[in-house]
Amino acid sequence: MRRETPMWRCILFWRDERSGVISSKNLVFRNNLRFLPWQRAGLISESMRFFSLLFLMAHVAFGAEPPLLQSKVKGLLVVDLGNGSYAGTATQMNATAIPAQDRGSNFQLRFNQRVGKMMTSATAEVEKLMRVRHRDKIPKGYVIEFGFSDKHTPKDGPSAAVACGLMADAIISGNPLDQQFAATGDMTATGEVRPVGGVGAKIRGAMRKNCTVFSVPAGNRSVVEDLYVSHGIEAVAKIQIITVSQFEEAVAISRATKSKEVAQAFADFEMVQKAVLKNSGNAGHPKVREKLKSILKTIPHHESARLIALHGMKRGPKRLSLVGSLQEIDGAAKELGAVFKNGSFSSPGFDDPLWESIARLDRLKLAVDVRTKPFLMSFLKVGTFVKQNRERKVLRESEITEFATLVNNIDVERNKLMSNKKIREEMLDE
């Protein structure tokens, strides 16, 4: 990378010996001051001499104002609803470069609102990456402040790291971001993008805010497949979901001005998108398949294109991932538990919360990882028992024992899963 020539500023004062007039001039030189060819510059004549040099200040190139002073991108937030599911939304994130109070201070990234320790720690990693990535162009004496448009709800977690990195990179490099792009992901100082939670809800939130492209960590790829299994091809066709493992991959798809190849791939997907959303059967059309092949050649980790291609070949995923299965079971189980807790299970009728909870569990039988099915069935059996006996005022002793055994079996099946070494390792990997 080329190192820019230092820029020197000074106020030069001199006196004309004949007239006695004192003059001054603001000078800017891109040179080394010690070897400045003063007279050859034509700024001082032979009849003039220095009267005084009142002020001399040096600005090296990376102390200059950054090419952009502001940047923005869609970040994703999730809220735990407490029933095993999440609500997600896309929120505007902004970044502004401002001069530090001490202009000689080091470059810094920070939030302009209160955030949790994990988000603060993630921002520190982003700063380290920027220092390495732009070591010759770091705007010394400037602070880049991040903020959410929603400044009132608590925020924490590392998932805004990639979005913050992209905004800081845009300000320093001078390359604006695509305003229909959204991102989530933790990140290390080496630019490795790490998985985060609530990705399924974040994807739904991005779609509601009309984002067209969404990058997620490569480690969350199974979540995208789970979205396809749970909600069908439309869920992955409505938005271009691309997994990234390195920050540079996110940069390539997030800039307003993209490479010719990436821009063409995005345009091709829009054509595929229209065809598939019109009729999911179009995923197998020869022209659509050819477009998908071209997209995946340019962007190999374009998950929406990959899943649509598999759908067209009738080879799309049929079951949820291990973690996805456990999350779905947990969500359905919490819903069932809430029905028991609030007493609504005892009120059969047209709007029957117990029946709906059991139906949700029953629908999962064909979708969950087969290793989790006994765990799922333990909840389903409890719900079914209650449904069959809820209108009875008294249970026989044997029935009470049977119910206690069914409830206890939930813990038995859970412990079987958690004590399985292979399953635990797979959960950690996901």
ChimeraX attribute file (.defattr): number of C-alpha atoms within 10 A of each C-alpha:
attribute: neighborCount
match mode: 1-to-1
recipient: residues
	/A:1	6
	/A:2	5
	/A:3	10
	/A:4	12
	/A:5	13
	/A:6	16
	/A:7	19
	/A:8	18
	/A:9	16
	/A:10	16
	/A:11	15
	/A:12	17
	/A:13	17
	/A:14	18
	/A:15	17
	/A:16	15
	/A:17	11
	/A:18	8
	/A:19	7
	/A:20	9
	/A:21	9
	/A:22	13
	/A:23	11
	/A:24	13
	/A:25	11
	/A:26	9
	/A:27	11
	/A:28	12
	/A:29	14
	/A:30	15
	/A:31	13
	/A:32	12
	/A:33	14
	/A:34	6
	/A:35	7
	/A:36	12
	/A:37	12
	/A:38	11
	/A:39	10
	/A:40	9
	/A:41	9
	/A:42	9
	/A:43	11
	/A:44	13
	/A:45	12
	/A:46	7
	/A:47	9
	/A:48	13
	/A:49	13
	/A:50	12
	/A:51	13
	/A:52	13
	/A:53	12
	/A:54	10
	/A:55	10
	/A:56	10
	/A:57	10
	/A:58	14
	/A:59	14
	/A:60	16
	/A:61	19
	/A:62	22
	/A:63	20
	/A:64	15
	/A:65	17
	/A:66	20
	/A:67	15
	/A:68	17
	/A:69	16
	/A:70	21
	/A:71	24
	/A:72	24
	/A:73	25
	/A:74	26
	/A:75	26
	/A:76	27
	/A:77	23
	/A:78	19
	/A:79	14
	/A:80	12
	/A:81	10
	/A:82	10
	/A:83	15
	/A:84	16
	/A:85	20
	/A:86	18
	/A:87	15
	/A:88	21
	/A:89	19
	/A:90	23
	/A:91	18
	/A:92	15
	/A:93	21
	/A:94	22
	/A:95	26
	/A:96	20
	/A:97	23
	/A:98	15
	/A:99	16
	/A:100	16
	/A:101	10
	/A:102	9
	/A:103	13
	/A:104	13
	/A:105	13
	/A:106	14
	/A:107	20
	/A:108	21
	/A:109	24
	/A:110	16
	/A:111	17
	/A:112	14
	/A:113	13
	/A:114	15
	/A:115	16
	/A:116	12
	/A:117	13
	/A:118	14
	/A:119	19
	/A:120	19
	/A:121	13
	/A:122	23
	/A:123	27
	/A:124	18
	/A:125	19
	/A:126	26
	/A:127	22
	/A:128	16
	/A:129	21
	/A:130	24
	/A:131	16
	/A:132	12
	/A:133	15
	/A:134	15
	/A:135	13
	/A:136	14
	/A:137	20
	/A:138	23
	/A:139	26
	/A:140	22
	/A:141	20
	/A:142	25
	/A:143	21
	/A:144	27
	/A:145	19
	/A:146	23
	/A:147	19
	/A:148	20
	/A:149	9
	/A:150	11
	/A:151	12
	/A:152	9
	/A:153	8
	/A:154	10
	/A:155	20
	/A:156	15
	/A:157	19
	/A:158	23
	/A:159	28
	/A:160	24
	/A:161	27
	/A:162	32
	/A:163	29
	/A:164	32
	/A:165	23
	/A:166	26
	/A:167	26
	/A:168	28
	/A:169	22
	/A:170	24
	/A:171	23
	/A:172	22
	/A:173	15
	/A:174	15
	/A:175	20
	/A:176	20
	/A:177	23
	/A:178	19
	/A:179	17
	/A:180	16
	/A:181	22
	/A:182	30
	/A:183	29
	/A:184	29
	/A:185	29
	/A:186	25
	/A:187	29
	/A:188	20
	/A:189	19
	/A:190	15
	/A:191	21
	/A:192	18
	/A:193	27
	/A:194	22
	/A:195	21
	/A:196	18
	/A:197	17
	/A:198	20
	/A:199	25
	/A:200	20
	/A:201	22
	/A:202	26
	/A:203	29
	/A:204	20
	/A:205	20
	/A:206	26
	/A:207	21
	/A:208	12
	/A:209	14
	/A:210	14
	/A:211	21
	/A:212	18
	/A:213	22
	/A:214	25
	/A:215	26
	/A:216	30
	/A:217	26
	/A:218	19
	/A:219	17
	/A:220	20
	/A:221	19
	/A:222	16
	/A:223	23
	/A:224	22
	/A:225	25
	/A:226	24
	/A:227	21
	/A:228	24
	/A:229	19
	/A:230	17
	/A:231	11
	/A:232	15
	/A:233	22
	/A:234	18
	/A:235	18
	/A:236	24
	/A:237	24
	/A:238	20
	/A:239	21
	/A:240	22
	/A:241	24
	/A:242	25
	/A:243	24
	/A:244	25
	/A:245	20
	/A:246	18
	/A:247	21
	/A:248	14
	/A:249	17
	/A:250	23
	/A:251	19
	/A:252	13
	/A:253	23
	/A:254	27
	/A:255	17
	/A:256	15
	/A:257	14
	/A:258	17
	/A:259	12
	/A:260	8
	/A:261	14
	/A:262	16
	/A:263	14
	/A:264	15
	/A:265	20
	/A:266	19
	/A:267	14
	/A:268	17
	/A:269	22
	/A:270	17
	/A:271	12
	/A:272	24
	/A:273	25
	/A:274	14
	/A:275	17
	/A:276	22
	/A:277	16
	/A:278	11
	/A:279	11
	/A:280	18
	/A:281	12
	/A:282	20
	/A:283	26
	/A:284	18
	/A:285	15
	/A:286	11
	/A:287	12
	/A:288	22
	/A:289	20
	/A:290	14
	/A:291	19
	/A:292	23
	/A:293	16
	/A:294	18
	/A:295	23
	/A:296	17
	/A:297	13
	/A:298	15
	/A:299	19
	/A:300	14
	/A:301	20
	/A:302	21
	/A:303	23
	/A:304	27
	/A:305	28
	/A:306	20
	/A:307	22
	/A:308	28
	/A:309	23
	/A:310	16
	/A:311	20
	/A:312	21
	/A:313	13
	/A:314	11
	/A:315	11
	/A:316	18
	/A:317	15
	/A:318	15
	/A:319	20
	/A:320	25
	/A:321	22
	/A:322	20
	/A:323	21
	/A:324	23
	/A:325	23
	/A:326	20
	/A:327	16
	/A:328	22
	/A:329	24
	/A:330	19
	/A:331	20
	/A:332	26
	/A:333	23
	/A:334	17
	/A:335	23
	/A:336	25
	/A:337	18
	/A:338	17
	/A:339	20
	/A:340	16
	/A:341	10
	/A:342	9
	/A:343	12
	/A:344	13
	/A:345	22
	/A:346	18
	/A:347	13
	/A:348	14
	/A:349	9
	/A:350	7
	/A:351	9
	/A:352	14
	/A:353	21
	/A:354	26
	/A:355	18
	/A:356	15
	/A:357	21
	/A:358	21
	/A:359	15
	/A:360	19
	/A:361	23
	/A:362	16
	/A:363	10
	/A:364	20
	/A:365	19
	/A:366	12
	/A:367	20
	/A:368	25
	/A:369	18
	/A:370	16
	/A:371	12
	/A:372	20
	/A:373	18
	/A:374	18
	/A:375	22
	/A:376	26
	/A:377	19
	/A:378	20
	/A:379	23
	/A:380	23
	/A:381	18
	/A:382	21
	/A:383	25
	/A:384	15
	/A:385	14
	/A:386	16
	/A:387	16
	/A:388	9
	/A:389	13
	/A:390	15
	/A:391	12
	/A:392	9
	/A:393	6
	/A:394	10
	/A:395	12
	/A:396	8
	/A:397	9
	/A:398	9
	/A:399	13
	/A:400	12
	/A:401	12
	/A:402	14
	/A:403	17
	/A:404	12
	/A:405	12
	/A:406	19
	/A:407	16
	/A:408	13
	/A:409	19
	/A:410	19
	/A:411	13
	/A:412	14
	/A:413	17
	/A:414	15
	/A:415	12
	/A:416	13
	/A:417	17
	/A:418	12
	/A:419	10
	/A:420	10
	/A:421	10
	/A:422	11
	/A:423	17
	/A:424	14
	/A:425	10
	/A:426	12
	/A:427	15
	/A:428	9
	/A:429	9
	/A:430	16
